[in-house]
Amino acid sequence: MQETTPIRIKTISELHALRGLPKPLHPLISVINLETIEKTEAQTQGTVVLDFYSISIKRGLNIKYKYGQQQYDFNEGVMFFTAPGQVIGMEVGDEPIKHTGWTLFIHPDFLWNTNLAKGIKKYEFFDYAVSEALFLSEREEQMVKLILQDMEREYDANIDRFSQNIIISQIELLLNYSERFYNRQFITRKKAHHQILDKLEQLLDEYFTDDKRIQTGLPTVQEVADALNLSPTYLGGLLKALTGLSTQQHIHEKLIEKAKEKLSTTRLSVSEIAYALGFEHPQSFSKLFKSKTNQSPLEFRENFN
């Protein structure tokens, strides 16, 4: 697929027109059964930027989604989430497409003046990369479909003053179930995720023993996530589910482990250890060490000896 300038789609009505769908029944929210979309070259090639949220369950034969410079094959059927402003691309092979599933589009204006307007930011999976999609069990997929169908029926009926609150509640229900399903995925994919834990441990070990790298300062969450080929939010969610600690806390745990090693096996001063571990100011190191151990570095050394 040749690289082209992404098409920016500002409204759900524009998207319906691009897909050859009837005008949406509600301008700010739409549930689409993907079986109703007929494949055309214009509709399926290239990249788009949506100015609204999308939540999709997709099962497609011979179809690949593109995020950045990487492609992902989702033929088995997955659920993934995009926030306004993300670039999404799609490429279809030569064989006929068999496309099933559902997509929910929500314009931010629909959430205006509701608790979900700010609350939607807490659902970190909107920031996950496409490669970090949610793989649903058959039971989970059926639960999601039922919520989407209920939502569709609600806005398909006569809109009244209760409609928005009911649909907002259905969106929250969908997001809360999705959060539960992601937590399940973190746990059930133990082998792959424990391999990530092993890689994280190795990565931090190498970082804190590499004098040249540590001189540039402590590793950031972004740097660690990049090294593991994960998005920062997905890595943080995975680590929280498996260990109860955030990525930053893992960095600090490894830092304290190395600090204790230097305090107990060398004659280096606290300032020298702080600089060796990437701190610009020794006071910052001492403050962090005490917050994690309830002892100052010197107290730890004295008690150890």
C-alpha positions as CSV (number, residue, x, y, z in Angstrom):
1,M,0.0,0.0,0.0
2,Q,1.4,3.4,-1.0
3,E,1.8,6.0,1.6
4,T,-0.8,8.8,1.2
5,T,-1.8,11.8,3.3
6,P,-4.4,10.6,5.8
7,I,-8.0,11.6,5.3
8,R,-9.3,13.6,8.3
9,I,-12.9,12.7,9.1
10,K,-14.5,15.3,11.5
11,T,-18.0,13.9,11.9
12,I,-19.7,10.5,12.0
13,S,-21.9,11.7,9.1
14,E,-18.8,12.1,6.9
15,L,-17.7,8.6,7.8
16,H,-21.1,7.1,6.9
17,A,-20.9,8.9,3.6
18,L,-17.4,7.6,2.9
19,R,-18.5,4.1,3.7
20,G,-21.6,4.3,1.6
21,L,-23.8,3.9,4.6
22,P,-27.2,5.6,5.3
23,K,-27.1,8.9,7.2
24,P,-26.7,8.1,10.9
25,L,-29.8,8.2,13.0
26,H,-27.9,10.2,15.6
27,P,-25.2,12.7,14.5
28,L,-22.9,12.0,17.5
29,I,-23.0,8.3,18.0
30,S,-23.4,5.3,15.7
31,V,-23.3,1.5,15.9
32,I,-22.4,-0.2,12.7
33,N,-22.8,-3.9,11.8
34,L,-19.7,-4.4,9.6
35,E,-21.5,-7.1,7.5
36,T,-23.6,-4.2,6.1
37,I,-20.5,-2.5,4.6
38,E,-19.7,-3.5,1.0
39,K,-16.0,-3.5,0.2
40,T,-14.8,-1.0,-2.4
41,E,-11.3,0.1,-3.3
42,A,-11.9,3.7,-2.0
43,Q,-13.3,2.5,1.3
44,T,-10.7,0.0,2.2
45,Q,-7.3,1.5,1.1
46,G,-5.3,4.3,2.7
47,T,-5.3,5.9,6.1
48,V,-7.7,8.1,8.1
49,V,-7.7,10.3,11.1
50,L,-11.0,10.2,13.1
51,D,-12.0,13.2,15.3
52,F,-14.0,10.8,17.5
53,Y,-13.7,7.6,19.5
54,S,-14.1,4.2,17.9
55,I,-14.5,0.8,19.6
56,S,-14.5,-2.2,17.3
57,I,-14.9,-5.9,17.3
58,K,-13.6,-7.1,14.0
59,R,-13.3,-10.5,12.3
60,G,-11.9,-10.1,8.8
61,L,-10.6,-12.6,6.3
62,N,-7.6,-11.4,4.3
63,I,-7.5,-8.0,6.0
64,K,-4.6,-6.2,7.8
65,Y,-4.8,-3.0,9.9
66,K,-1.9,-0.6,9.9
67,Y,-0.6,1.4,12.9
68,G,2.4,3.5,12.3
69,Q,4.7,1.5,10.1
70,Q,3.6,-2.0,11.2
71,Q,0.8,-4.2,10.0
72,Y,-1.3,-6.6,12.1
73,D,-3.4,-9.5,11.0
74,F,-6.7,-9.7,13.0
75,N,-8.4,-12.5,11.2
76,E,-9.2,-14.3,14.5
77,G,-11.3,-11.5,15.7
78,V,-10.3,-8.9,18.3
79,M,-11.5,-5.7,20.0
80,F,-9.6,-2.5,19.9
81,F,-10.0,1.1,20.7
82,T,-8.9,4.4,19.1
83,A,-9.1,7.9,20.5
84,P,-9.6,11.1,18.5
85,G,-6.6,12.1,16.4
86,Q,-5.0,8.6,15.9
87,V,-4.0,7.6,12.4
88,I,-5.5,4.3,11.2
89,G,-4.8,2.5,8.0
90,M,-6.2,-0.6,6.4
91,E,-5.1,-2.8,3.5
92,V,-7.1,-5.6,1.8
93,G,-5.5,-8.4,-0.2
94,D,-6.6,-9.7,-3.6
95,E,-9.1,-12.2,-2.3
96,P,-12.7,-11.2,-1.5
97,I,-13.1,-9.7,1.9
98,K,-15.4,-11.4,4.5
99,H,-15.8,-8.7,7.1
100,T,-17.9,-9.2,10.3
101,G,-18.1,-7.5,13.6
102,W,-19.3,-4.3,15.1
103,T,-18.0,-0.7,15.4
104,L,-19.1,2.0,17.8
105,F,-18.3,5.6,17.0
106,I,-18.7,8.2,19.7
107,H,-18.1,11.9,19.0
108,P,-16.7,13.8,22.1
109,D,-19.6,16.2,21.9
110,F,-21.9,13.4,22.8
111,L,-20.1,13.1,26.2
112,W,-20.2,16.8,26.9
113,N,-21.5,17.8,30.3
114,T,-21.5,14.2,31.5
115,N,-19.2,12.4,34.0
116,L,-17.8,10.4,31.1
117,A,-16.5,13.5,29.3
118,K,-13.5,13.4,31.7
119,G,-13.9,9.8,33.0
120,I,-13.2,8.3,29.6
121,K,-9.6,9.4,30.0
122,K,-9.1,6.8,32.7
123,Y,-9.5,4.0,30.3
124,E,-5.9,3.5,29.2
125,F,-6.6,1.1,26.4
126,F,-7.5,4.0,24.1
127,D,-3.8,4.7,24.1
128,Y,-2.7,1.1,23.4
129,A,-1.1,0.3,20.1
130,V,-3.1,-1.7,17.6
131,S,-0.8,-4.6,18.2
132,E,-2.0,-4.6,21.9
133,A,-5.6,-5.4,20.9
134,L,-8.0,-7.3,23.2
135,F,-8.6,-10.9,22.2
136,L,-12.1,-11.9,23.4
137,S,-13.4,-15.2,24.4
138,E,-16.7,-16.3,22.7
139,R,-18.6,-15.4,25.9
140,E,-16.9,-12.0,26.2
141,E,-17.6,-11.2,22.6
142,Q,-21.3,-12.1,23.0
143,M,-21.5,-9.8,26.0
144,V,-20.1,-6.9,24.1
145,K,-22.4,-7.5,21.1
146,L,-25.4,-7.5,23.4
147,I,-24.4,-4.1,24.9
148,L,-23.9,-2.7,21.4
149,Q,-27.2,-4.0,20.2
150,D,-29.0,-2.5,23.2
151,M,-27.3,0.9,22.5
152,E,-28.3,0.7,18.8
153,R,-31.9,0.0,19.8
154,E,-31.9,2.9,22.2
155,Y,-30.9,5.6,19.7
156,D,-32.9,3.9,17.0
157,A,-36.1,4.5,19.1
158,N,-37.6,8.0,19.5
159,I,-35.0,10.2,21.2
160,D,-36.2,11.7,24.4
161,R,-34.6,13.4,27.5
162,F,-33.6,10.1,28.9
163,S,-31.8,8.7,25.9
164,Q,-28.4,10.3,26.4
165,N,-28.2,9.2,30.0
166,I,-29.2,5.6,29.1
167,I,-26.6,5.5,26.2
168,I,-23.9,7.0,28.4
169,S,-24.6,4.3,31.0
170,Q,-24.3,1.6,28.3
171,I,-21.0,3.1,27.1
172,E,-19.6,3.0,30.6
173,L,-20.8,-0.6,31.0
174,L,-19.0,-1.5,27.8
175,L,-15.8,0.3,28.9
176,N,-15.8,-1.3,32.4
177,Y,-16.3,-4.8,30.9
178,S,-13.4,-4.0,28.5
179,E,-11.2,-3.1,31.4
180,R,-12.1,-6.4,33.1
181,F,-11.4,-8.3,29.9
182,Y,-8.0,-6.6,29.5
183,N,-7.1,-7.5,33.0
184,R,-8.0,-11.1,32.3
185,Q,-5.8,-11.0,29.2
186,F,-2.8,-9.8,31.2
187,I,-3.3,-12.8,33.5
188,T,-4.2,-15.6,31.1
189,R,-1.4,-14.9,28.7
190,K,1.1,-15.7,31.4
191,K,3.9,-17.1,29.3
192,A,4.1,-14.2,27.0
193,H,3.7,-11.6,29.7
194,H,6.2,-13.3,32.1
195,Q,8.6,-13.2,29.2
196,I,8.1,-9.5,29.2
197,L,8.8,-9.3,32.9
198,D,12.0,-11.3,32.3
199,K,13.0,-8.9,29.5
200,L,12.2,-5.9,31.8
201,E,14.4,-7.3,34.5
202,Q,17.3,-7.9,32.1
203,L,16.8,-4.4,30.5
204,L,17.0,-2.6,33.9
205,D,20.0,-4.8,35.0
206,E,21.8,-3.8,31.8
207,Y,20.9,-0.1,32.2
208,F,22.2,0.2,35.8
209,T,25.4,-1.6,35.0
210,D,26.2,0.5,31.8
211,D,28.2,3.5,33.0
212,K,27.7,5.3,29.7
213,R,24.0,4.9,29.6
214,I,23.4,5.8,33.3
215,Q,25.3,9.0,32.9
216,T,22.4,10.3,30.8
217,G,20.0,9.9,33.7
218,L,17.5,7.4,35.0
219,P,15.5,5.5,32.3
220,T,12.1,6.9,31.6
221,V,8.9,4.9,31.3
222,Q,8.8,5.8,27.6
223,E,12.3,4.5,27.0
224,V,11.6,1.2,28.8
225,A,8.4,0.7,26.9
226,D,10.1,1.5,23.6
227,A,12.8,-1.0,24.3
228,L,10.2,-3.7,25.0
229,N,8.2,-2.7,21.8
230,L,5.1,-1.8,23.9
231,S,3.1,1.3,24.5
232,P,3.7,2.9,27.9
233,T,0.1,2.5,28.9
234,Y,-0.1,-1.2,27.9
235,L,3.1,-2.0,29.7
236,G,1.9,-0.1,32.8
237,G,-1.4,-2.0,32.8
238,L,0.3,-5.3,32.3
239,L,2.7,-4.8,35.2
240,K,0.0,-3.6,37.5
241,A,-2.0,-6.7,36.8
242,L,0.9,-9.1,37.2
243,T,2.9,-7.5,40.0
244,G,0.9,-4.6,41.5
245,L,3.6,-2.2,40.6
246,S,3.7,0.5,37.8
247,T,6.6,0.7,35.3
248,Q,8.0,3.7,37.3
249,Q,7.9,1.6,40.5
250,H,9.8,-1.2,38.8
251,I,12.5,1.2,37.7
252,H,12.7,2.5,41.3
253,E,12.8,-1.1,42.7
254,K,15.8,-1.9,40.5
255,L,17.4,1.4,41.4
256,I,17.1,0.7,45.1
257,E,18.4,-2.8,44.6
258,K,21.5,-1.5,42.9
259,A,21.9,1.3,45.5
260,K,21.8,-1.3,48.3
261,E,24.4,-3.3,46.5
262,K,26.8,-0.4,46.2
263,L,26.2,0.8,49.8
264,S,26.9,-2.7,51.2
265,T,29.9,-3.7,49.0
266,T,31.8,-0.5,48.2
267,R,33.3,2.4,50.0
268,L,31.8,4.9,47.6
269,S,30.2,8.0,49.3
270,V,26.4,8.6,49.0
271,S,27.1,11.3,46.5
272,E,29.3,9.1,44.3
273,I,26.6,6.4,44.4
274,A,23.9,8.9,43.5
275,Y,25.9,10.1,40.5
276,A,26.7,6.6,39.5
277,L,23.0,5.7,39.4
278,G,22.1,8.7,37.2
279,F,21.1,11.3,39.7
280,E,22.1,14.9,39.1
281,H,21.5,15.8,42.7
282,P,22.5,13.5,45.6
283,Q,19.6,14.9,47.7
284,S,17.1,13.5,45.2
285,F,18.7,10.0,45.5
286,S,18.7,10.2,49.3
287,K,15.0,11.3,49.4
288,L,13.9,8.5,47.1
289,F,16.0,5.9,49.0
290,K,14.4,6.8,52.3
291,S,10.9,6.8,50.8
292,K,11.4,3.3,49.7
293,T,13.3,1.8,52.6
294,N,12.5,4.1,55.6
295,Q,16.2,4.6,56.1
296,S,18.7,7.1,54.7
297,P,21.5,5.6,52.6
298,L,24.0,6.1,55.5
299,E,21.6,4.5,58.0
300,F,21.3,1.5,55.7
301,R,25.1,1.2,55.4
302,E,25.6,1.4,59.1
303,N,22.9,-1.1,59.9
304,F,24.2,-3.5,57.2
305,N,27.7,-3.3,58.6
